[in-house]
């Protein structure tokens, strides 16, 4: 007969995993505000939050660059490194938060179905909220591609989300970003951007 612990472990492994990260760029302060709102919602007592928790395990890293934040850097770590340009091969000594975050995601992938990975950022030029996703060019015309699902849901649910501002290109100069590195692991991955300049309602 299975123990209570074994039942809990089995039940947990039946859930999918959502990984959320924020504040890799210290100057994008509203990424923390968005992340705090997500944490408040998914840990809340609403029926929607309870339904989400019954189906998903949420792994949330609210601040990937704490040293940069504490010391008032705009984009880099204390070592002067843009931590969103080292996900391809992070260094355990000079980029420990990225190294451990990637290690965690790889371990999760080995034991769970990871539904999506999303890194929260701020954008200095475009208005509204939107995502950068990953879809090979020859598949982008297929409107039913599974990587369109997450941004289309956001577009339906939020008057501030702008699907037309989303991009799904695989740019070689972004190969070391979290989004591209997670895509290379076979995961649905996104960068959620929110404007520093404001929102225009639809």
C-alpha positions as CSV (number, residue, x, y, z in Angstrom):
1,X,0.0,0.0,0.0
2,X,1.3,3.4,-1.0
3,X,2.3,5.8,1.8
4,X,0.8,9.3,2.0
5,X,4.1,10.7,1.0
6,X,4.3,8.5,-2.1
7,X,0.8,9.5,-3.1
8,X,1.7,13.2,-2.8
9,X,4.8,12.7,-4.9
10,X,2.9,10.8,-7.5
11,X,0.1,13.5,-7.6
12,X,2.7,16.2,-7.9
13,X,4.4,14.5,-10.8
14,X,1.2,14.3,-12.6
15,X,1.1,18.1,-12.7
16,X,2.8,20.2,-15.4
17,X,5.4,22.8,-14.5
18,X,5.4,26.5,-15.2
19,X,8.7,28.3,-14.7
20,X,8.7,32.1,-14.3
21,X,11.6,34.4,-13.8
22,X,12.1,38.2,-13.5
23,X,14.5,41.0,-13.0
24,X,17.5,39.7,-14.9
25,X,17.9,43.4,-15.9
26,X,17.9,45.5,-12.8
27,X,16.6,48.7,-14.4
28,X,13.4,47.0,-15.6
29,X,11.7,47.6,-12.2
30,X,8.2,46.9,-13.3
31,X,9.2,43.3,-14.0
32,X,9.1,42.9,-10.2
33,X,5.7,44.5,-10.0
34,X,4.3,42.0,-12.6
35,X,6.0,39.1,-10.9
36,X,4.6,40.1,-7.5
37,X,1.1,40.3,-9.0
38,X,1.5,36.8,-10.4
39,X,2.7,35.4,-7.1
40,X,-0.2,37.1,-5.2
41,X,-2.7,35.7,-7.8
42,X,-1.5,32.1,-7.9
43,X,-1.2,31.8,-4.1
44,X,-4.6,33.4,-3.6
45,X,-7.9,31.8,-2.8
46,X,-9.8,32.5,-6.0
47,X,-11.4,29.6,-7.9
48,X,-9.1,30.3,-10.8
49,X,-6.0,30.2,-8.6
50,X,-7.1,27.0,-7.0
51,X,-7.7,25.4,-10.4
52,X,-4.2,26.5,-11.6
53,X,-2.6,25.0,-8.5
54,X,-4.5,21.7,-9.0
55,X,-2.9,21.3,-12.4
56,X,0.4,23.1,-12.3
57,X,3.5,23.4,-10.2
58,X,4.8,27.0,-10.3
59,X,8.6,27.6,-10.0
60,X,9.1,31.3,-9.7
61,X,12.4,33.1,-9.4
62,X,11.5,36.8,-8.8
63,X,15.0,38.2,-9.0
64,X,17.7,36.7,-11.2
65,X,20.1,39.6,-10.7
66,X,19.9,40.6,-7.0
67,X,23.4,42.1,-6.8
68,X,22.7,44.3,-9.8
69,X,19.4,45.4,-8.3
70,X,20.8,46.2,-4.9
71,X,23.7,48.2,-6.3
72,X,21.6,50.1,-8.8
73,X,22.9,48.7,-12.0
74,X,20.7,49.2,-15.1
75,X,21.3,46.1,-17.1
76,X,24.3,44.1,-15.8
77,X,25.5,42.1,-12.8
78,X,28.2,43.3,-10.5
79,X,30.7,41.6,-12.8
80,X,29.5,43.8,-15.6
81,X,27.8,40.9,-17.5
82,X,24.4,41.0,-19.1
83,X,22.9,37.9,-17.5
84,X,20.4,37.4,-20.3
85,X,23.3,36.8,-22.7
86,X,24.9,33.8,-21.0
87,X,22.2,31.1,-20.8
88,X,23.8,29.0,-23.5
89,X,26.8,28.2,-21.3
90,X,26.5,30.0,-17.9
91,X,29.5,30.1,-15.6
92,X,28.9,28.7,-12.1
93,X,31.3,31.2,-10.5
94,X,30.6,34.5,-12.3
95,X,26.9,33.8,-13.2
96,X,25.7,31.6,-10.4
97,X,22.0,32.6,-10.5
98,X,21.8,31.7,-14.2
99,X,23.8,28.6,-13.8
100,X,21.5,27.3,-11.0
101,X,18.3,28.4,-12.7
102,X,19.2,26.5,-15.9
103,X,20.3,23.5,-13.8
104,X,16.9,23.5,-12.0
105,X,15.0,23.7,-15.3
106,X,17.0,20.9,-16.8
107,X,16.2,18.7,-13.8
108,X,12.5,19.6,-13.9
109,X,12.5,18.7,-17.6
110,X,13.8,15.2,-16.7
111,X,11.0,14.5,-14.2
112,X,8.0,16.6,-15.2
113,X,6.3,18.0,-18.3
114,X,7.3,21.6,-18.4
115,X,4.4,23.5,-19.9
116,X,6.3,26.8,-20.5
117,X,9.1,29.0,-19.4
118,X,8.6,32.8,-19.3
119,X,11.2,35.5,-18.4
120,X,9.6,38.9,-17.5
121,X,11.2,42.1,-18.8
122,X,10.5,45.8,-19.4
123,X,10.7,47.4,-22.8
124,X,11.9,51.0,-23.3
125,X,10.2,51.8,-26.7
126,X,7.1,49.7,-27.6
127,X,3.8,50.3,-25.8
128,X,1.7,47.7,-24.0
129,X,2.6,44.2,-23.1
130,X,3.7,41.5,-25.6
131,X,5.9,38.5,-25.9
132,X,8.9,37.3,-27.9
133,X,8.5,33.6,-28.6
134,X,10.2,30.9,-30.6
135,X,8.8,29.5,-33.9
136,X,11.0,28.5,-36.8
137,X,10.3,30.8,-39.8
138,X,8.8,28.1,-42.0
139,X,6.2,27.3,-39.3
140,X,5.1,30.9,-38.4
141,X,2.3,31.0,-41.0
142,X,0.6,28.1,-39.2
143,X,-1.8,30.0,-36.9
144,X,-2.5,26.8,-34.9
145,X,1.1,26.4,-33.9
146,X,1.2,25.5,-30.2
147,X,3.6,28.3,-29.4
148,X,1.0,30.9,-30.3
149,X,-1.4,29.6,-27.6
150,X,0.1,31.4,-24.6
151,X,0.2,34.9,-26.2
152,X,-3.3,34.4,-27.7
153,X,-4.7,33.6,-24.2
154,X,-3.0,36.8,-22.8
155,X,-4.4,38.8,-25.7
156,X,-8.0,37.5,-24.9
157,X,-7.7,38.1,-21.2
158,X,-5.9,41.5,-21.0
159,X,-6.8,44.8,-22.7
160,X,-3.2,45.8,-22.4
161,X,-1.7,42.9,-24.2
162,X,-0.9,43.5,-27.9
163,X,-0.6,40.3,-29.9
164,X,0.3,42.3,-33.0
165,X,3.5,43.5,-31.2
166,X,4.7,39.9,-30.5
167,X,7.6,38.4,-32.4
168,X,8.5,34.8,-32.8
169,X,11.7,35.0,-34.8
170,X,14.8,33.0,-34.0
171,X,17.6,35.5,-34.2
172,X,21.2,34.2,-34.0
173,X,22.2,37.3,-31.9
174,X,19.7,36.1,-29.2
175,X,21.0,32.6,-29.0
176,X,22.3,33.0,-25.4
177,X,19.1,34.5,-24.0
178,X,16.9,32.5,-21.7
179,X,14.2,32.3,-24.4
180,X,16.4,30.8,-27.0
181,X,18.4,28.5,-24.6
182,X,15.1,27.0,-23.3
183,X,13.8,26.6,-26.8
184,X,17.0,24.7,-27.6
185,X,16.1,22.4,-24.7
186,X,12.8,21.6,-26.4
187,X,10.6,23.8,-24.2
188,X,8.0,26.4,-25.0
189,X,9.7,29.6,-23.9
190,X,8.8,33.3,-24.0
191,X,10.1,36.7,-23.0
192,X,7.2,38.7,-21.6
193,X,7.8,42.4,-22.2
194,X,5.9,45.3,-20.6
195,X,6.3,48.9,-21.7
196,X,8.2,51.5,-19.7
197,X,6.2,54.1,-21.6
198,X,2.7,53.1,-20.9
199,X,-0.3,51.3,-22.4
200,X,-2.9,52.1,-25.0
201,X,-6.1,50.2,-24.3
202,X,-7.5,48.2,-27.3
